[in-house]
Amino acid sequence: MSTPPDRTARTVPEPLDVDAVWPVAAGTVLWFVAFLALLPFHRRLVDAGHEVWLWTCLAGGGLGLIGLPMCLRQRAAARQSRAAAPAPPEG
């Protein structure tokens, strides 16, 4: 049986500083636009057994509205953390 590779040589990568506000906002808007686009076809969707499409779009928009304040708080915390962090040494 072979021995597992030595994993102690790996360095831990720095966390990514990602600002997710715009992607979440754009996705939320797109989910609501899709809901509004499907709304006139509600009866046809029900008849075809695809009414879930309409409610999936509404749920996507609702979840985006829940996620947007979380992204805004994360952005504010990241900015505050960067402002309070000591400057990196020069050299």
VOKOLGU-623017 format. One line per 10 residues: number of its first residue (from 1); for each residue x, y, z of C-alpha. Coordinates in steps of 0.25 Angstrom, whole numbers, plus 2048, in hexadecimal, padded with zeros to 3 digits. Example, Ala and Ser with C-alpha at 12.3 -4.5 7.8 and 13.67 -1.06 7.14 Angstrom:
1> 831:7EE:81F | 837:7FC:81D .
//
This chain:
1> 800:800:800 | 806:80E:7FC | 807:819:806 | 7FF:826:804 | 806:832:7FF | 80C:83C:809 | 802:847:80B | 80A:84F:814 | 811:856:809 | 805:85E:804 .
11> 803:86C:808 | 7F5:871:80B | 7F0:87B:800 | 7EB:889:804 | 7DC:88A:804 | 7D6:891:7F8 | 7D1:89F:7F9 | 7C4:89D:7F1 | 7BA:8A8:7F0 | 7AD:8A0:7ED .
21> 7A3:8AC:7ED | 7A2:8AF:7DE | 7A1:8A0:7DA | 796:89E:7E5 | 78F:8AA:7E1 | 78F:8A7:7D2 | 78B:899:7D5 | 77F:89E:7DD | 77B:8A7:7D2 | 77B:89C:7C8 .
31> 773:893:7D0 | 768:89D:7D2 | 769:8A1:7C3 | 767:892:7C0 | 75B:891:7CA | 755:89D:7C3 | 757:897:7B5 | 751:88A:7B9 | 745:890:7C0 | 73C:893:7B4 .
41> 73E:884:7B0 | 739:87F:7BE | 72D:877:7B8 | 735:871:7AD | 740:86D:7B7 | 736:867:7C1 | 730:85F:7B5 | 73D:85A:7B1 | 741:856:7BF | 74C:860:7C0 .
51> 746:86A:7CA | 753:867:7D3 | 75B:870:7C9 | 753:87C:7CD | 755:879:7DC | 763:876:7DA | 766:884:7D4 | 75E:88A:7E0 | 766:882:7EA | 773:886:7E3 .
61> 770:894:7E4 | 76C:893:7F2 | 778:88C:7F6 | 780:897:7EF | 779:8A1:7F8 | 77D:899:804 | 78C:898:7FF | 78E:8A6:7FB | 78E:8AC:809 | 798:8A1:80D .
71> 7A1:8A5:802 | 7A0:8B3:805 | 7A4:8B0:814 | 7B0:8A7:80F | 7B5:8B3:806 | 7B4:8BD:811 | 7BB:8B3:81B | 7C6:8B1:811 | 7C8:8BF:80E | 7C9:8C2:81D .
81> 7D3:8B7:81F | 7DC:8BC:814 | 7DB:8CA:81A | 7DF:8C5:828 | 7EA:8BB:823 | 7F9:8C0:824 | 800:8C4:818 | 809:8B9:812 | 817:8BB:814 | 81F:8C1:808 .
91> 82B:8BB:802 .
//
